[in-house]
Amino acid sequence: MARERDINSSFKPFSFALREMRLAKKVTQQRVADECGISKGYLSQMETGKTPARPSQRVIECLAEKVGSDPVELRKLNDLQAGKLIDTTSALTTIYDIGTRLDRIERRLEEIYSLLQKMAKPSIPSFPRNVIRADQI
Protein backbone atom coordinates (compact mmCIF):
# COMPACT_ATOMS: atom_id res chain seq x y z
CA MET A 1 0.00 0.00 0.00
CA ALA A 2 2.84 2.40 0.80
CA ARG A 3 4.29 1.72 -2.62
CA GLU A 4 1.04 2.86 -4.28
CA ARG A 5 1.07 6.08 -2.29
CA ASP A 6 4.67 6.76 -3.32
CA ILE A 7 3.81 6.25 -6.98
CA ASN A 8 0.68 8.42 -6.77
CA SER A 9 2.40 11.24 -4.88
CA SER A 10 5.31 11.29 -7.33
CA PHE A 11 3.14 11.35 -10.47
CA LYS A 12 3.41 14.72 -12.18
CA PRO A 13 0.67 14.96 -14.85
CA PHE A 14 1.79 18.31 -16.26
CA SER A 15 5.47 17.34 -16.37
CA PHE A 16 4.74 13.93 -17.88
CA ALA A 17 2.36 15.29 -20.52
CA LEU A 18 4.64 18.18 -21.47
CA ARG A 19 7.65 15.91 -21.97
CA GLU A 20 5.71 13.20 -23.84
CA MET A 21 4.06 15.70 -26.20
CA ARG A 22 7.38 17.42 -26.89
CA LEU A 23 9.04 14.09 -27.65
CA ALA A 24 6.12 13.08 -29.89
CA LYS A 25 6.59 16.32 -31.87
CA LYS A 26 10.32 15.55 -32.07
CA VAL A 27 11.43 18.98 -30.92
CA THR A 28 14.30 19.64 -28.56
CA GLN A 29 14.06 21.32 -25.19
CA GLN A 30 16.40 24.02 -26.49
CA ARG A 31 14.16 24.82 -29.47
CA VAL A 32 10.97 24.98 -27.37
CA ALA A 33 12.73 27.06 -24.71
CA ASP A 34 14.14 29.50 -27.28
CA GLU A 35 10.80 29.91 -29.05
CA CYS A 36 8.96 30.44 -25.76
CA GLY A 37 11.52 32.84 -24.32
CA ILE A 38 12.47 30.67 -21.35
CA SER A 39 15.68 28.90 -20.42
CA LYS A 40 16.30 25.28 -21.31
CA GLY A 41 16.92 24.63 -17.60
CA TYR A 42 13.50 26.00 -16.66
CA LEU A 43 11.82 23.82 -19.29
CA SER A 44 13.77 20.83 -18.01
CA GLN A 45 12.59 21.57 -14.46
CA MET A 46 8.99 21.79 -15.69
CA GLU A 47 9.32 18.45 -17.49
CA THR A 48 10.75 16.74 -14.41
CA GLY A 49 8.43 18.45 -11.93
CA LYS A 50 11.33 19.98 -10.03
CA THR A 51 10.17 23.57 -10.20
CA PRO A 52 7.75 24.89 -7.60
CA ALA A 53 6.87 27.91 -9.75
CA ARG A 54 3.86 27.74 -12.00
CA PRO A 55 4.48 29.02 -15.52
CA SER A 56 2.67 32.15 -16.65
CA GLN A 57 -0.30 31.98 -19.00
CA ARG A 58 1.92 33.27 -21.82
CA VAL A 59 4.42 30.45 -21.26
CA ILE A 60 1.61 27.85 -21.04
CA GLU A 61 0.13 29.10 -24.32
CA CYS A 62 3.52 29.03 -26.05
CA LEU A 63 4.35 25.56 -24.71
CA ALA A 64 0.94 24.29 -25.82
CA GLU A 65 1.48 25.65 -29.31
CA LYS A 66 4.96 24.14 -29.59
CA VAL A 67 3.96 20.67 -28.35
CA GLY A 68 0.57 20.58 -30.08
CA SER A 69 -1.68 20.79 -27.05
CA ASP A 70 -4.66 22.82 -25.93
CA PRO A 71 -3.48 25.59 -23.55
CA VAL A 72 -6.55 25.13 -21.34
CA GLU A 73 -5.84 21.43 -20.91
CA LEU A 74 -2.16 22.10 -20.25
CA ARG A 75 -3.11 24.68 -17.57
CA LYS A 76 -5.49 22.17 -15.97
CA LEU A 77 -2.70 19.60 -15.78
CA ASN A 78 -0.41 22.20 -14.25
CA ASP A 79 -3.10 23.18 -11.72
CA LEU A 80 -3.68 19.53 -10.88
CA GLN A 81 0.03 18.96 -10.35
CA ALA A 82 0.26 22.10 -8.17
CA GLY A 83 -2.74 20.97 -6.13
CA LYS A 84 -4.74 23.98 -7.25
CA LEU A 85 -7.37 22.25 -9.34
CA ILE A 86 -10.84 23.25 -8.23
CA ASP A 87 -12.93 20.66 -6.47
CA THR A 88 -15.35 19.54 -9.18
CA THR A 89 -17.78 18.18 -6.58
CA SER A 90 -18.23 21.58 -4.97
CA ALA A 91 -18.49 23.22 -8.40
CA LEU A 92 -21.26 20.79 -9.41
CA THR A 93 -23.02 21.38 -6.09
CA THR A 94 -22.89 25.12 -6.69
CA ILE A 95 -24.32 24.69 -10.19
CA TYR A 96 -27.09 22.47 -8.81
CA ASP A 97 -27.86 25.05 -6.10
CA ILE A 98 -28.07 27.81 -8.69
CA GLY A 99 -30.40 25.68 -10.82
CA THR A 100 -32.64 24.96 -7.83
CA ARG A 101 -32.80 28.65 -6.93
CA LEU A 102 -33.62 29.58 -10.52
CA ASP A 103 -36.46 27.04 -10.52
CA ARG A 104 -37.88 28.60 -7.35
CA ILE A 105 -37.57 32.09 -8.83
CA GLU A 106 -39.29 30.95 -12.02
CA ARG A 107 -42.22 29.46 -10.06
CA ARG A 108 -42.53 32.63 -7.98
CA LEU A 109 -42.50 34.80 -11.12
CA GLU A 110 -45.25 32.63 -12.63
CA GLU A 111 -47.32 33.15 -9.47
CA ILE A 112 -46.77 36.90 -9.61
CA TYR A 113 -47.65 36.99 -13.31
CA SER A 114 -50.84 35.05 -12.64
CA LEU A 115 -51.81 37.46 -9.87
CA LEU A 116 -51.10 40.45 -12.10
CA GLN A 117 -53.28 38.96 -14.84
CA LYS A 118 -56.16 38.54 -12.38
CA MET A 119 -55.72 42.11 -11.17
CA ALA A 120 -55.60 43.48 -14.71
CA LYS A 121 -58.70 41.68 -16.09
CA PRO A 122 -61.19 44.44 -15.36
CA SER A 123 -58.94 46.96 -17.06
CA ILE A 124 -58.33 44.91 -20.21
CA PRO A 125 -59.49 47.08 -23.10
CA SER A 126 -62.37 45.78 -25.15
CA PHE A 127 -60.63 46.70 -28.39
CA PRO A 128 -60.28 43.10 -29.66
CA ARG A 129 -63.98 42.49 -29.08
CA ASN A 130 -64.87 45.64 -31.00
CA VAL A 131 -62.74 44.52 -33.95
CA ILE A 132 -64.48 41.15 -34.06
CA ARG A 133 -67.91 42.78 -33.88
CA ALA A 134 -66.98 45.24 -36.64
CA ASP A 135 -65.96 42.34 -38.89
CA GLN A 136 -69.23 40.55 -38.23
CA ILE A 137 -71.30 43.53 -39.30
N, C-alpha and C positions, 0 to 999 in steps of 0.2 A: 504494500500500500504506500509506503514512504517513497518507493521508486516512482510510482505514478505521480505523486505530488511534485517530486523533483522535475519530472519531465514536463508536467503542466505549467509549473511556475517558471521554467526556463524557456518555454515556447514564446517566440517573439513574432507574432503574425505580420506586423508591418515589415520588420527586418527580413523575414523569410520571403515574403511576397516581393519586396523590392529587389532583392538579390536574384530570385528566380526569374522574375520578369526581365531584368536587365540581361541575365545570361541567355534567356530565350531570344532576345532581340540581338544578341551577339554584339553588344557594345561594351566598351571598357569603362571601368570606374572613372578613369582620367577624362574620357570624352564626355561622359554624363556630367561630371563635376565641372569641367570647363564650360560646357554649354549652359549649365544652371547657375554659374557664378559662385560655386562653393568649392572648398578644397577637397582633394581626393581623400584625405584623411577623415574629414567629416562624413563624406559619403560612406566610407568604409565603416565608421562607427555606427552610422544608421543601419547599415546592412548586417552588422553583427549585434546590434542592440546594446552597444556599449556607451551610447550617448544619452544622458538624462534629458537633454534639451529637445523640445519638440520643434521640428522645422516649421518655418513660416508658411503661410498659405501660398506665397509666390514660389517658394522652393517645392512645395508639394505639387503645385500645378506643373512646374517645369519637369520634375521627376516623372510625374504621370505621363506627360507628353513624350518624354524620352524613352520610357519603358513600355509605352502602349497601354496605359491603364486609365481608368476614370479617376480624376482627382478627388471626387467625393468618396469613392470607395477606398482610395489610398488614405485619405484623412481619417475615415472610420477605422481602418486597421491601425493607424497611428494612435488614435484615441483609445482604442481597445488595449493596445500594448501599454499605453501610459496609464491605464486604469481610469480614463476619463470618459468612457463611453456611457451615454445616458442609460438609465435603467429602463428598458423597454416596457417592463411590467407597469411601472408607475406612469409612463407616458400613455400606455393603452388605457389605464384606469382614468387618467385625466381626460382623455378623449371620450371615454364612455360617460364620465360625469357631465361633460359639456353636452353630449347628445341627450342625456336624460333631462338636463335643465332646459335645453331647447324644446324638447317635447312638452314639458310643463308650460313653458312660455307660450308655445303654439296653442295648447288647449285653452289657456287663460285668454289669449287673444281671440280665439273663436267664441268663447263665452261673452267677452266684451262686445264683439261684433254683433252677436245675436241680440244682446240687450239693446245696443244702439239701433238695430233694425226695428225692434219692438217699439222703442221710444219714438222713432221717426215715422212710423206708419201713418199717424194722423196727418202729418205734414207732407206726405208724398203728394206731389202735384198730380192733378188728374189729366195732365196733358196727353199721355198715351191713350187714355180712354176717349178723349175728344177726337183724336186722330182716327181711331177705329170707327167711331160713330160718324165722322165726316165721310169716311170711305163707304159706309153702308148706305148713306143717303143717295 
